[in-house]
Amino acid sequence: MKKIVTINLIVIMVLSFIYCVYGEEGRTTAEESSVYKESQEPITFTMYFVDPEASPYAEGGMKIAELVSDATEGRIEIEIKAGSEIGERDLLDMTMENQIDITTCANSILTNYIPQMNILDQPYLWKTAEEAHAAVDGALGKLIADKVEALGMHVIGFEESGFRNTFSVKPIEKIEDFQGVIIRTMENKYHRAAFEAFGATPVSLPYPEVMDALRSGKVNACENATANCLNSGYYEITKNVTNTQHVFTFILLLMSDAAYQRIPLEYLLPFQEAVYQGVQWERQRLMEANTEIEGKLSELGIAFHEIDIGELKKAYQDIAREKGYVFDPEWVNAVNQAIREAAFPG
């Protein structure tokens, strides 16, 4: 698996390097870079996170900043701004308009601009994190990167918040337990269809309204990455976590074109490799953080429940066929390729 990922990364980086040399205007030339080196003043970029500084995602950003600084001999610095009060979609728009350097956003947000990415919103698309990694580190990641460039940005990495689970007032241990559950979901037809198939009633609410909805009883369940059960305070009301593992969420690192053009040619590949290594660090950190958070939640009296994933997957697939969901064939092939690569690494 590592061999395949490395080869894919090298190909993408080399192609990017060649394109920057021969196909882009405005990038720092070798002569300009030499003058810049003599000035000893670093190029500074700002990376925004809506998540708090203590989140694994922002921690990953800090690691990336450290690795980029080391790889570029301090010529490129990244300042991390976590807990942004500006929402993901607004940050994304600002990045496209070259108003900020780097933003982070969940793949479901970017789907509003790249319709083909809706395939990633499919519940039970991936059996394992390894399959998801093979996808964005390989052919699927390249498809996304090409579409992002058409929007005036550059994908520099794929962090993740991993699989999403269900937080509920009452215990949910089998599909029948979803009856009578009113669950908050994102405004996403695939996610909503899944919980309808399970027997629940999905309600779409903006993220900031979820806690009030739980307190008032407007909803009695919600779904998110396990870490967010603690960070958001959901555990105060939803005393049960069911490992439904229904959707895997990527957090894309997106750089404005104006910022990307400021990277001197000689530091482009070291920059990209450093970001990639930082992303790998974040993925490992997320696994560790989830274990830590589950322990803290257990200490707070939260009960964790397993459920028959196969039964949930079948229920979703049945309703997906009924609704006639179809996806771009090229993107379907990229997903299938990732699944094969994860099954037969090397």
KOLNUMAR-559981 format. One line per field, with one value per residue (C-alpha): residue number from 1; x, y, z. Coordinates in nm, 3 decimals. Example, Ala and Ser with C-alpha at 12.3 -4.5 7.8 and 13.67 -1.06 7.14 Angstrom:
2
pos <- c(1  2)
X <- c(1.230  1.367)
Y <- c(-0.450  -0.106)
Z <- c(0.780  0.714)
END
This chain:
346
pos <- c(1  2  3  4  5  6  7  8  9  10  11  12  13  14  15  16  17  18  19  20  21  22  23  24  25  26  27  28  29  30  31  32  33  34  35  36  37  38  39  40  41  42  43  44  45  46  47  48  49  50  51  52  53  54  55  56  57  58  59  60  61  62  63  64  65  66  67  68  69  70  71  72  73  74  75  76  77  78  79  80  81  82  83  84  85  86  87  88  89  90  91  92  93  94  95  96  97  98  99  100  101  102  103  104  105  106  107  108  109  110  111  112  113  114  115  116  117  118  119  120  121  122  123  124  125  126  127  128  129  130  131  132  133  134  135  136  137  138  139  140  141  142  143  144  145  146  147  148  149  150  151  152  153  154  155  156  157  158  159  160  161  162  163  164  165  166  167  168  169  170  171  172  173  174  175  176  177  178  179  180  181  182  183  184  185  186  187  188  189  190  191  192  193  194  195  196  197  198  199  200  201  202  203  204  205  206  207  208  209  210  211  212  213  214  215  216  217  218  219  220  221  222  223  224  225  226  227  228  229  230  231  232  233  234  235  236  237  238  239  240  241  242  243  244  245  246  247  248  249  250  251  252  253  254  255  256  257  258  259  260  261  262  263  264  265  266  267  268  269  270  271  272  273  274  275  276  277  278  279  280  281  282  283  284  285  286  287  288  289  290  291  292  293  294  295  296  297  298  299  300  301  302  303  304  305  306  307  308  309  310  311  312  313  314  315  316  317  318  319  320  321  322  323  324  325  326  327  328  329  330  331  332  333  334  335  336  337  338  339  340  341  342  343  344  345  346)
X <- c(0.000  0.279  0.455  0.144  0.074  0.434  0.433  0.105  0.231  0.552  0.364  0.125  0.408  0.623  0.331  0.255  0.618  0.636  0.310  0.437  0.760  0.607  0.240  0.197  0.260  0.353  0.541  0.867  1.158  1.495  1.656  1.385  1.413  1.790  1.726  1.457  1.693  1.938  1.664  1.608  1.244  1.008  0.693  0.407  0.074  -0.229  -0.429  -0.784  -0.973  -1.330  -1.235  -1.072  -0.697  -0.715  -0.881  -0.674  -0.734  -0.583  -0.306  -0.239  -0.219  0.040  0.243  0.225  0.348  0.642  0.735  0.701  0.928  1.189  1.165  1.206  1.478  1.242  1.168  0.798  0.602  0.237  0.034  -0.258  -0.586  -0.813  -1.169  -1.261  -1.594  -1.627  -1.803  -1.645  -1.840  -1.752  -1.387  -1.401  -1.545  -1.278  -1.006  -1.144  -1.139  -0.776  -0.874  -0.713  -0.425  -0.534  -0.864  -0.995  -1.335  -1.522  -1.573  -1.952  -1.907  -1.696  -1.961  -2.167  -1.904  -1.798  -2.111  -1.911  -1.783  -2.130  -2.004  -1.808  -2.133  -2.247  -2.303  -2.098  -1.881  -1.569  -1.525  -1.199  -0.997  -0.732  -0.975  -1.054  -0.684  -0.610  -0.880  -0.768  -0.398  -0.451  -0.678  -0.978  -0.760  -0.627  -0.981  -1.068  -0.746  -0.819  -1.169  -1.040  -0.783  -1.065  -1.216  -0.894  -0.753  -0.509  -0.556  -0.244  -0.363  -0.643  -0.681  -0.982  -1.227  -1.291  -1.608  -1.920  -2.129  -2.468  -2.520  -2.861  -3.068  -3.184  -2.959  -2.947  -2.815  -3.016  -3.183  -3.529  -3.410  -3.406  -3.787  -3.900  -3.555  -3.549  -3.193  -3.016  -2.820  -2.648  -2.852  -2.745  -2.990  -2.774  -2.727  -3.096  -3.190  -2.974  -3.146  -3.486  -3.389  -3.296  -3.642  -3.544  -3.675  -3.389  -3.404  -3.150  -3.033  -2.735  -2.453  -2.474  -2.839  -2.784  -2.728  -3.040  -3.241  -3.116  -3.193  -3.545  -3.620  -3.670  -3.427  -3.316  -3.010  -2.739  -2.445  -2.086  -1.728  -1.686  -1.446  -1.725  -1.945  -1.700  -1.591  -1.948  -2.090  -2.338  -2.251  -2.444  -2.767  -2.689  -2.565  -2.528  -2.288  -2.363  -2.077  -2.281  -1.967  -2.203  -1.999  -1.627  -1.539  -1.231  -1.105  -0.943  -0.660  -0.723  -0.477  -0.568  -0.401  -0.246  -0.083  0.026  0.202  0.409  0.589  0.935  0.997  1.285  1.061  0.750  0.829  0.966  0.650  0.422  0.610  0.607  0.230  0.182  0.385  0.183  -0.139  -0.013  0.066  -0.288  -0.445  -0.246  -0.318  -0.690  -0.682  -0.506  -0.739  -1.050  -0.923  -0.850  -1.190  -1.378  -1.205  -1.304  -1.663  -1.682  -1.564  -1.847  -2.100  -2.144  -2.232  -2.092  -2.292  -2.208  -2.463  -2.489  -2.318  -2.408  -2.779  -2.751  -2.557  -2.815  -3.098  -2.925  -2.840  -3.202  -3.330  -3.049  -3.162  -3.522  -3.427  -3.212  -2.887  -2.620  -2.268  -2.009  -1.858  -1.501  -1.537  -1.696  -1.395  -1.159  -1.346  -1.331  -0.960  -0.898  -1.090  -0.877  -0.553  -0.645  -0.733  -0.409  -0.142  0.194)
Y <- c(0.000  0.245  0.172  0.252  0.569  0.687  0.626  0.811  1.100  1.130  1.128  1.399  1.611  1.579  1.668  1.964  2.070  2.050  2.242  2.512  2.550  2.559  2.637  2.903  3.275  3.472  3.199  3.301  3.238  3.093  3.438  3.595  3.307  3.370  3.734  3.624  3.381  3.663  3.872  3.598  3.701  3.404  3.372  3.336  3.167  3.148  2.824  2.840  2.573  2.600  2.333  2.425  2.430  2.111  1.913  1.649  1.841  2.168  1.970  1.824  2.177  2.267  1.960  2.055  2.405  2.256  2.016  2.282  2.516  2.241  2.127  2.480  2.588  2.837  3.008  2.915  2.952  2.865  3.038  2.833  3.004  2.751  2.795  3.035  3.210  3.219  2.908  2.651  2.758  3.126  3.036  2.829  3.120  3.352  3.109  3.092  3.472  3.480  3.660  3.399  3.157  2.812  2.682  2.346  2.204  1.875  1.697  1.742  2.122  2.105  1.887  2.206  2.319  1.982  1.765  1.451  1.448  1.340  0.983  1.049  1.127  0.767  0.584  0.266  0.354  0.237  -0.066  0.060  0.378  0.213  0.210  0.579  0.662  0.470  0.672  1.026  0.938  0.791  0.826  0.975  1.238  1.337  1.377  1.601  1.803  1.868  1.995  2.212  2.373  2.468  2.659  2.857  2.659  2.374  2.064  2.036  1.752  1.533  1.530  1.348  1.326  0.961  0.759  0.924  0.762  0.814  0.992  0.933  0.984  0.621  0.319  0.201  -0.153  -0.286  -0.135  -0.158  0.082  0.365  0.370  0.692  0.851  1.207  1.264  1.577  1.529  1.760  1.884  1.584  1.362  1.051  1.083  1.153  0.853  0.627  0.718  0.696  0.343  0.263  0.377  0.714  1.060  1.281  1.658  1.892  2.176  2.414  2.288  2.576  2.490  2.125  2.166  2.379  2.125  1.844  2.038  2.124  1.771  1.886  1.607  1.317  1.210  1.346  1.208  1.316  1.205  1.060  1.339  1.592  1.423  1.552  1.878  1.993  1.896  1.648  1.402  1.619  1.499  1.205  0.943  0.676  0.641  0.376  0.284  0.306  0.406  0.525  0.792  0.870  1.239  1.393  1.738  1.893  2.144  2.399  2.672  2.980  3.013  3.346  3.186  2.879  3.097  3.253  2.925  2.946  2.663  2.520  2.478  2.345  1.975  2.002  2.195  1.930  1.642  1.813  1.868  1.504  1.384  1.614  1.465  1.115  1.239  1.379  1.049  0.865  1.134  1.104  0.734  0.807  1.096  0.885  0.626  0.898  1.062  0.733  0.682  1.029  0.979  0.645  0.818  1.070  0.787  0.754  0.403  0.272  0.026  -0.193  -0.263  -0.489  -0.276  -0.523  -0.482  -0.102  -0.110  -0.332  -0.104  0.197  0.022  -0.087  0.269  0.401  0.164  0.268  0.636  0.566  0.718  0.714  0.858  0.963  0.640  0.776  0.849  0.509  0.345  0.544  0.428  0.065  0.101  0.224  -0.068  -0.312  -0.139  -0.151  -0.520  -0.610  -0.361  -0.363)
Z <- c(0.000  0.095  -0.231  -0.436  -0.239  -0.278  -0.653  -0.696  -0.487  -0.685  -1.016  -0.898  -0.759  -1.069  -1.295  -1.074  -1.086  -1.465  -1.498  -1.267  -1.466  -1.812  -1.769  -1.502  -1.506  -1.198  -1.008  -0.845  -1.085  -0.988  -1.010  -0.797  -0.552  -0.520  -0.434  -0.191  -0.017  0.042  0.204  0.465  0.505  0.509  0.301  0.548  0.475  0.704  0.736  0.877  1.074  1.201  1.456  1.789  1.841  2.050  1.769  1.586  1.263  1.389  1.557  1.213  1.075  1.337  1.246  0.878  0.966  1.153  0.872  0.601  0.792  0.834  0.470  0.332  0.573  0.731  0.399  0.418  0.740  0.803  1.071  1.207  1.292  1.462  1.590  1.310  1.358  0.979  0.849  0.618  0.313  0.356  0.408  0.091  -0.107  0.033  -0.072  -0.425  -0.433  -0.311  0.008  0.234  0.177  0.297  0.428  0.539  0.454  0.468  0.136  0.167  0.156  -0.160  -0.326  -0.366  -0.619  -0.762  -0.812  -0.898  -0.540  -0.424  -0.450  -0.128  0.055  0.009  0.337  0.363  0.064  0.251  0.474  0.619  0.655  0.436  0.143  0.197  0.211  -0.109  -0.284  -0.201  -0.217  -0.564  -0.868  -0.689  -0.527  -0.869  -1.004  -0.710  -0.750  -1.118  -1.040  -0.755  -0.985  -1.220  -0.926  -0.878  -0.584  -0.521  -0.306  -0.092  0.132  0.263  0.639  0.781  1.068  0.985  1.028  1.170  1.445  1.605  1.940  2.097  2.410  2.414  2.343  1.981  1.945  1.649  1.346  1.508  1.780  1.525  1.533  1.700  1.674  1.541  1.428  1.315  0.994  0.750  0.453  0.249  0.066  0.094  0.470  0.516  0.302  0.514  0.839  0.672  0.567  0.927  1.042  1.195  1.110  0.984  1.042  0.883  1.106  1.094  1.315  1.569  1.639  1.731  2.107  2.150  1.949  2.172  2.490  2.375  2.255  1.897  1.812  2.030  1.832  1.606  1.411  1.374  1.427  1.777  1.875  1.826  2.085  2.346  2.182  2.113  2.451  2.299  2.575  2.823  2.663  2.434  2.676  2.408  2.114  1.852  1.619  1.301  1.104  0.829  0.649  0.620  0.614  0.454  0.546  0.241  0.269  -0.006  -0.108  -0.308  -0.645  -0.546  -0.242  -0.438  -0.696  -0.420  -0.347  -0.511  -0.759  -0.562  -0.257  -0.432  -0.400  -0.044  0.047  -0.102  0.057  0.398  0.376  0.277  0.576  0.801  0.669  0.752  1.103  1.142  1.039  1.303  1.561  1.489  1.573  1.901  1.981  1.920  2.168  2.423  2.371  2.402  2.734  2.855  2.741  2.921  3.239  3.190  3.184  2.807  2.688  2.360  2.148  1.850  1.577  1.273  1.007  0.732  0.806  0.801  0.475  0.308  0.423  0.272  -0.053  -0.092  -0.061  -0.285  -0.562  -0.505  -0.537  -0.843  -0.720  -0.991  -1.004  -1.260  -1.407  -1.397  -1.028  -0.964  -1.130  -0.909  -0.599  -0.712  -0.786  -0.431  -0.284  -0.488  -0.388  -0.021  -0.048  -0.228  -0.112  -0.285)
END
